[in-house]
Amino acid sequence: MSQLAGELRISPSFSDRCKRVFLGRPMINDQLQHERLSNPIALGVLSPDAISSTAYGSEQVMIELLPAAGMAAFALLLPITGVILLILVLVAASYRQVVAVYTRAGGSYVVARENFGPKVAQIAAASLLIDYVVTVAVQCAAGTVAVASAFPALGPYSLEITVGVVLLMCFANLRGLREAGLPFALPTYLFVGMVSLTIIVGIAREFLGGLPVYDPVHADGAVSVHHGSGLIMGATLLIVLRAFANGGSSLTGVEAISNTVNAFRPPESRNARKVLTIMACILAFLLAGVAWLAHLTHAFPYESGYPSMLSEIAKAVFGDGVFGHVCYFLVQAATALVLYTGGNTSFNGFPALTSFVAEDSFLPRPLMKRGHRLVFSNGIIVLTVLAVALLVGTGGSLNALVPFYAIGVFTGFSMAGYGMTKHWLTHRGPGWRHKLVINFSAGLLSTVVVGIFAIAKFTEGAWLVVVVFPILVFALMRVNRQYRAESSVLQTSTTEPPELLKHAHHHVLVLVDSVDLAEVEALRYAKGLEADEMTAVHFVLDSKHAEQLRQQWEHYGHVTRLRTVDCFDRNLSRAAHDLVCETMTEHVDAKVTVLLPRREYSQLLGRLLHDRTADMIAKVISRIPGASAQIVAYDVATRIAMASAADAEAARCADLQVDPIELPRAAADLRG
């Protein structure tokens, strides 16, 4: 018996087999490594979300301005971009203070939690959760626009391509994709290099007088262009605010470095500040350069969403020659790569954030568990489902997605700014007044942007975020309240040791339906509980079966009393509940333990051939104060395998005409 039992191995479940096929071999905890990033790699890996927004920031401004202000929109683009750059300077300066003080991953959530407490921090958590979901949708949709701009025949399939990319990212991250190497940094550097080349060549051609200019008024497929005196008739304050709100999407991703400060090499805070400054400078240069070229070339957005304005700018700058075509396709390839890479950053940020929030008991704790490949699999799956639902709901349209974007982003900026303001007021230190002004200004300005966005874009989809945001915060609070209630019930006193005295009266009920080895094992276990009274109980659903059970019980000479209870409505859970309550009424101080034999079969076929009655009964009984339910499992599938192995060994020994080894007692029991 012991020899065969030692040779048995736990066979992988059906889900384990599927994971091995699709995700590869499971990784062990020792393989969980945190690679420290050099500054050049960190810049390439952590900044694609921010830098790639250059591809659609100016275009989103023009989508609002052209229908209302006409050709004057190209003049208004520059001051609006200037205001956006001013906000960028303040936000970047604020986050420089964040990474100098908080070197743990978590960004604005950690800042808010440390300074305002965990409850207020859920405002930051909700904003970041929304931001990560929308980032996946926006970045991937924008990447598909870049692909469709180079290959217009793919345009009608934009939604399918975008959803496919998101699913591919999900699969890759479930396999343990790590954004910590040169392959993830190259798209960022390629994009920065090609767009910088576009800006430099474009300005040079304008200086030499050879930069072409588009005519959006007479172009087929362009967004509608207002006819009239533009600035006076069309450019109302609301339109300008809506255009500014759209352009605010250019600043998404600035907080990414603050979320992963611990990924830098020592000294972490100093290196993070350097990279953050360089990223902000690159983003400012690209935003200003693209806006200036859009102003010069009159590049315009299309109703269909493609080709993009950046695509039109690249065509105008590089021309129609062979070199121009090569540079154009390189710009589009770099744009698609950096946008998809920027979308993929959320597959690291969202699961990490949900694990932090779950650790604080504001999200379900399964989000803290690492999966088959040491990644937060549940968080990755949740992010994928939400992002795909958002894409399908908006038809994968970038223009429809942008209104969901900036509220979450700028709310996070606000919480970081206010949190750091509280930090400086509490801890002070050298130069604290100057730092406080920077953080408070960034927080206040970001709050103003949130208000502008909520009002100006309310009818275009921002209403959904305005509604979802407080609901999400309430849901986080509700989860925490449930966890705290459970903890208060389960925790023991910190000042007095728990009383481990024996119950005044312990009554054990063993629920039986047949006389077999599973029932014998449950009775054997019950005897070890040292009960004052032990009773076997059978609920009668079929009187003929009950009589056969009684006869078998007497035949095998069971000393435990068998009690039969009629169950006229066939509701076993109710019958068990009533029996336990009756027993506790008879014995006021009694502790009742109900044992339920459960036969374990093969996972896939067993679920089909057998019900889970024991689990349902245990769930009902466990709700009764003073009662407990325990399931005594008996693994039938393993014993079948043991009996088969014993039979095979006996047959082999008979063929060899030697004495067979002693057969396991369990196999003989099964056959008898």
LINCORBEL-V495362 format. One record per backbone hydrogen bond with DSSP energy under -0.5 kcal/mol. NH is the residue of the N-H (numbers start at 1). CO is the residue of the C=O. Records with the same first field share a line. If there is no record, write none. Layout:
# LINCORBEL-V495362
NH->CO, CO
This chain:
# LINCORBEL-V495362
5->1
6->2
7->3
8->4
11->9
17->13
18->14
19->15
20->16
21->17
22->18
23->19
24->19, 20
27->372
31->28
32->29
33->31
35->33
37->263
42->38
43->39
44->40
45->41
46->42
47->43
51->47
52->48
53->50
54->51
55->52
56->53
57->53
60->56
61->57
62->58
63->59
64->60, 61
65->61
66->62
68->65
69->65
70->65, 66
72->69
73->70
74->71
75->72
76->72
77->73
78->75
79->75
80->76
81->77
82->78
83->79
84->80
85->81
86->82
87->83
88->84
89->85
90->86
91->87
92->88
93->89
94->90
95->91
96->92
97->93, 94
98->94
99->95
100->96
101->97, 98
102->98
103->101
106->259
107->104, 258
109->106
111->107
112->108
113->109
114->110
115->111
116->112
117->112, 113
121->117
122->118, 119
123->120
124->120
125->121
126->122
127->123
128->124
129->125
130->126
131->127
132->128
133->129
134->130
135->131
136->132
137->133
138->134
139->135
140->136
141->137
142->138
143->139
144->140
145->141
146->142
147->143
148->144
149->145
150->146
151->147
154->151
155->152
157->154
158->155
161->157
162->158
163->159
164->160
165->161
166->162
167->163
168->164
169->165
170->166
171->167
172->168
173->169
174->170
175->171
176->173
177->172
179->177
180->178
184->181
185->181, 182
186->182
187->183
189->185
190->186
191->187
192->188
193->189
194->190
195->191
196->192
197->193
198->194
199->195
200->196
201->197
202->198
203->199
204->200
205->201
206->202
207->203
208->204
209->205, 206
210->205
211->205
212->210, 316
214->297
218->215
222->219
223->301
226->66
228->226
232->229
234->230
235->230
236->234
240->236
241->237
242->238
243->239
244->240
245->241
246->242
247->243
248->244
249->246
250->247
251->248
252->249
254->251
256->253
257->254
259->255, 256
260->257
261->258
263->260
264->261
265->37
271->267
272->268
273->269
274->270
275->271
276->272
277->273
278->274
279->275
280->276
281->277
282->278
283->279
284->280
285->281
286->282
287->283
288->284
289->285
290->286
291->287
292->288
293->289
294->290
295->291
296->292
297->293
298->294
303->221
305->302
310->55
312->308
313->309
314->310
315->311
316->312
317->313
318->314
319->315
325->321
326->322
327->323
328->324
329->325
330->326
331->327
332->328
333->329
334->330
335->331
336->332
337->333
338->334
339->335
340->336
341->337
342->338
343->339
344->340
345->341
346->343
347->344
348->345
349->345
350->346
352->348
353->349
354->350
355->351
356->352
357->353
358->354
359->355
360->356
361->358
362->357
367->364
368->365
369->366
371->375
374->371
377->375
380->376
381->377
382->378
383->379
384->380
385->381
386->382
387->383
388->384
389->385
390->386
391->387
392->388
393->389
394->390
395->391, 392
396->391
397->394
401->397
402->398
403->399
404->401
405->402
406->402
408->405
409->405
410->406
411->407
412->408
413->409
414->410
415->411
416->412
417->413
418->414
419->415
420->416
421->417
422->418
423->419
424->420
425->421
426->422
427->423
428->423, 424
432->429
435->431
436->432
437->433
438->434
439->435
440->436
441->437
442->438
443->439
444->440
445->441
446->442
447->443
448->444
449->445
450->446
451->447
452->448
453->449
454->450
455->451
456->452
457->453
458->455
460->457
461->458
462->457
463->458
464->461
465->461
466->462
467->463
468->464
469->465
470->466
471->467
472->468
473->469
474->470
475->471
476->472
477->473
478->474
479->475
480->476
481->477
482->478
483->479
484->480
485->481
486->482
487->483
488->484
489->485
490->486
491->487
500->498
505->589
507->505, 591
508->506, 533
509->593
510->535
511->509, 595
512->510, 537
516->514
520->516
521->517
522->518
523->519
524->520
525->521
526->522
527->523
528->524, 525
529->526
530->527
532->506
533->506
535->508
536->561
537->510
538->563
540->538, 565
541->539
546->542
547->543
548->544
549->545
550->546
551->547
552->548
553->549
554->550
555->551
556->552
557->554
558->553
561->534
563->536, 561
565->538
567->540
570->567
572->570
575->571
576->572
577->573
578->574
579->575
580->576
581->577
582->578
583->579
584->580
585->581
586->582
587->583
588->586
590->587
591->505
592->590, 626
593->507, 591
594->628
595->509, 593
596->630
597->511, 595
598->632
600->598, 634
601->599
606->602
607->603
608->604
609->605
610->606
616->612
617->613
618->614
619->615
620->616
621->617
622->618
623->620
624->621
625->623
627->624
628->592
630->594
632->596, 630
633->631
634->598
636->600, 634
637->600
639->635
640->636
641->637
642->638
643->639
644->640
645->641
646->642
647->643
648->644
649->645
650->646
651->647
652->648
653->649
654->650
655->651
656->652
657->653, 654
658->653
668->664
669->665
670->666
671->667
672->668
